[in-house]
C-alpha cells in the first residue's frame, strides 16, 4: 500500500503532540506468545518530527453466552514505542513486525507516496489539490 507522510502533519485534538492520522498494521497478535497482545500503529511525533511505530496493549477477554462466543480485548491504557525514526524506516519496521506475527503470505508491503501518478496514495493531500484544481 502507498502511504503518504504528508497525512501525518495535522495534530490530534486529544493529544497535539501526535498526528491525528495513524496507520494500523494489525489489531492483535496470535495467542500463546511471550509478548502481550497489542495493536501496532504508525504515527508522527509532532514535537520531535520523527515517525513512531507503537504498540497499544490490551487484555484478551472472552464472553460466552448461550448464543455466541465473543473474543475481544480491553484496552489497558499502556503503549510503548517500538521504533522511532525516518518515515521510510518506520514503514519497513512496521512491515517486518507484521511478518513476524502474521507471516508474509498475502501481505502487501508499504511504500512511501511519491505525490504523483502512478505512485500516489489515495489520501495524499497533493492528490486532492490536483483534483480540485482540475475540476474548478
C-alpha positions as a Markdown table, in Angstrom:
| # | Residue | x | y | z |
|---|---|---|---|---|
| 1 | Unk | 0.0 | 0.0 | 0.0 |
| 2 | Unk | 1.1 | 3.6 | -0.6 |
| 3 | Unk | 1.3 | 5.7 | 2.5 |
| 4 | Unk | 1.7 | 9.5 | 2.3 |
| 5 | Unk | 3.8 | 11.1 | 5.0 |
| 6 | Unk | 2.1 | 14.5 | 4.5 |
| 7 | Unk | -1.1 | 13.0 | 6.0 |
| 8 | Unk | 0.7 | 12.9 | 9.4 |
| 9 | Unk | 1.1 | 16.7 | 9.8 |
| 10 | Unk | -2.2 | 17.6 | 11.4 |
| 11 | Unk | -2.2 | 17.4 | 15.2 |
| 12 | Unk | -4.6 | 15.2 | 17.2 |
| 13 | Unk | -7.1 | 17.3 | 19.1 |
| 14 | Unk | -6.9 | 15.0 | 22.1 |
| 15 | Unk | -3.1 | 14.9 | 22.1 |
| 16 | Unk | -1.5 | 17.6 | 19.9 |
| 17 | Unk | 2.0 | 16.1 | 20.5 |
| 18 | Unk | 1.0 | 13.4 | 17.9 |
| 19 | Unk | -0.5 | 13.3 | 14.4 |
| 20 | Unk | -4.3 | 12.8 | 14.1 |
| 21 | Unk | -3.6 | 10.4 | 11.2 |
| 22 | Unk | -2.4 | 6.9 | 12.1 |
| 23 | Unk | -2.0 | 3.8 | 10.1 |
| 24 | Unk | -2.8 | 0.4 | 11.8 |
| 25 | Unk | -0.8 | -2.6 | 10.8 |
| 26 | Unk | -2.6 | -5.2 | 12.9 |
| 27 | Unk | -5.1 | -5.2 | 15.8 |
| 28 | Unk | -3.8 | -8.4 | 17.6 |
| 29 | Unk | -1.1 | -11.0 | 17.6 |
| 30 | Unk | -1.7 | -14.7 | 17.8 |
| 31 | Unk | -2.1 | -16.1 | 21.3 |
| 32 | Unk | 0.4 | -18.2 | 23.2 |
| 33 | Unk | 3.2 | -15.7 | 22.6 |
| 34 | Unk | 5.7 | -14.2 | 25.1 |
| 35 | Unk | 4.8 | -10.7 | 24.0 |
| 36 | Unk | 1.4 | -9.3 | 25.4 |
| 37 | Unk | -1.4 | -8.8 | 22.9 |
| 38 | Unk | -1.3 | -5.5 | 21.2 |
| 39 | Unk | -2.2 | -3.3 | 18.2 |
| 40 | Unk | 0.6 | -2.0 | 16.1 |
| 41 | Unk | 0.2 | 1.5 | 14.6 |
| 42 | Unk | 2.3 | 4.2 | 12.8 |
| 43 | Unk | 2.0 | 7.9 | 13.9 |
| 44 | Unk | 4.2 | 11.0 | 13.8 |
| 45 | Unk | 5.5 | 12.7 | 16.9 |
| 46 | Unk | 5.0 | 16.3 | 16.0 |
| 47 | Unk | 7.4 | 17.6 | 18.7 |
| 48 | Unk | 10.4 | 15.5 | 17.5 |
| 49 | Unk | 9.3 | 15.3 | 13.9 |
| 50 | Unk | 10.1 | 11.6 | 13.9 |
| 51 | Unk | 7.7 | 8.8 | 13.0 |
| 52 | Unk | 6.8 | 6.2 | 15.7 |
| 53 | Unk | 5.7 | 2.7 | 15.4 |
| 54 | Unk | 4.0 | 1.9 | 18.7 |
| 55 | Unk | 2.2 | -0.9 | 20.4 |
| 56 | Unk | -1.1 | -0.3 | 22.3 |
| 57 | Unk | -1.6 | -3.2 | 24.7 |
| 58 | Unk | -4.9 | -4.8 | 25.7 |
| 59 | Unk | -6.1 | -7.7 | 27.8 |
| 60 | Unk | -7.9 | -10.5 | 25.9 |
| 61 | Unk | -11.4 | -11.1 | 27.1 |
| 62 | Unk | -13.8 | -13.9 | 26.1 |
| 63 | Unk | -17.5 | -13.6 | 26.6 |
| 64 | Unk | -19.6 | -16.8 | 26.4 |
| 65 | Unk | -23.4 | -16.8 | 26.2 |
| 66 | Unk | -25.9 | -19.4 | 25.2 |
| 67 | Unk | -26.0 | -17.8 | 21.7 |
| 68 | Unk | -22.4 | -16.9 | 20.9 |
| 69 | Unk | -18.8 | -16.7 | 22.0 |
| 70 | Unk | -17.2 | -13.3 | 21.6 |
| 71 | Unk | -13.4 | -12.8 | 21.8 |
| 72 | Unk | -12.5 | -9.2 | 22.4 |
| 73 | Unk | -9.9 | -7.1 | 24.1 |
| 74 | Unk | -10.0 | -4.5 | 26.9 |
| 75 | Unk | -7.6 | -1.6 | 26.4 |
| 76 | Unk | -5.3 | -1.4 | 29.5 |
| 77 | Unk | -4.1 | 2.1 | 28.7 |
| 78 | Unk | -0.4 | 1.1 | 28.1 |
| 79 | Unk | 1.6 | 1.7 | 25.0 |
| 80 | Unk | 5.2 | 1.5 | 24.0 |
| 81 | Unk | 7.2 | 2.9 | 21.2 |
| 82 | Unk | 8.8 | 0.1 | 19.3 |
| 83 | Unk | 10.5 | 2.2 | 16.7 |
| 84 | Unk | 11.3 | 5.9 | 16.2 |
| 85 | Unk | 12.9 | 7.4 | 13.1 |
| 86 | Unk | 12.5 | 8.4 | 9.5 |
| 87 | Unk | 9.3 | 7.7 | 7.6 |
| 88 | Unk | 10.7 | 5.1 | 5.2 |
| 89 | Unk | 12.5 | 3.2 | 8.0 |
| 90 | Unk | 9.2 | 3.2 | 10.1 |
| 91 | Unk | 7.4 | 1.6 | 7.1 |
| 92 | Unk | 10.0 | -1.1 | 6.9 |
| 93 | Unk | 10.0 | -1.7 | 10.6 |
| 94 | Unk | 6.1 | -2.0 | 10.8 |
| 95 | Unk | 6.1 | -4.3 | 7.8 |
| 96 | Unk | 8.7 | -6.5 | 9.5 |
| 97 | Unk | 6.6 | -6.7 | 12.6 |
| 98 | Unk | 3.6 | -7.7 | 10.6 |
| 99 | Unk | 5.5 | -10.5 | 9.0 |
| 100 | Unk | 6.9 | -11.5 | 12.4 |
| 101 | Unk | 3.5 | -12.1 | 13.9 |
| 102 | Unk | 1.2 | -12.9 | 10.9 |
| 103 | Unk | 3.5 | -14.1 | 8.1 |
| 104 | Unk | 4.2 | -12.6 | 4.6 |
| 105 | Unk | 1.6 | -14.5 | 2.6 |
| 106 | Unk | -0.8 | -12.0 | 1.2 |
| 107 | Unk | 0.9 | -9.1 | 2.9 |
| 108 | Unk | 1.3 | -6.0 | 0.6 |
| 109 | Unk | 4.4 | -4.2 | 1.8 |
| 110 | Unk | 4.1 | -0.5 | 2.2 |
| 111 | Unk | 5.8 | 2.1 | 0.0 |
| 112 | Unk | 6.1 | 5.9 | 0.5 |
| 113 | Unk | 3.8 | 8.1 | -1.6 |
| 114 | Unk | 5.7 | 10.0 | -4.3 |
| 115 | Unk | 2.9 | 12.6 | -4.6 |
| 116 | Unk | 2.4 | 11.9 | -8.4 |
| 117 | Unk | 0.9 | 9.3 | -10.6 |
| 118 | Unk | 1.3 | 6.3 | -10.5 |
| 119 | Unk | 2.8 | 6.2 | -7.0 |
| 120 | Unk | 0.4 | 8.5 | -5.2 |
| 121 | Unk | -1.6 | 7.4 | -2.1 |
| 122 | Unk | -5.4 | 7.8 | -2.2 |
| 123 | Unk | -5.1 | 10.0 | 0.9 |
| 124 | Unk | -2.3 | 12.2 | -0.4 |
| 125 | Unk | -3.1 | 15.9 | 0.1 |
| 126 | Unk | -1.4 | 16.8 | -3.1 |
| 127 | Unk | -3.8 | 14.5 | -5.0 |
| 128 | Unk | -6.8 | 16.3 | -3.5 |
| 129 | Unk | -5.3 | 19.6 | -4.5 |
| 130 | Unk | -4.6 | 18.5 | -8.1 |
| 131 | Unk | -8.1 | 17.1 | -8.4 |
| 132 | Unk | -9.7 | 20.3 | -7.1 |
| 133 | Unk | -7.6 | 22.4 | -9.5 |
| 134 | Unk | -8.6 | 20.3 | -12.5 |
| 135 | Unk | -12.4 | 20.3 | -11.7 |
| 136 | Unk | -12.8 | 24.1 | -10.9 |
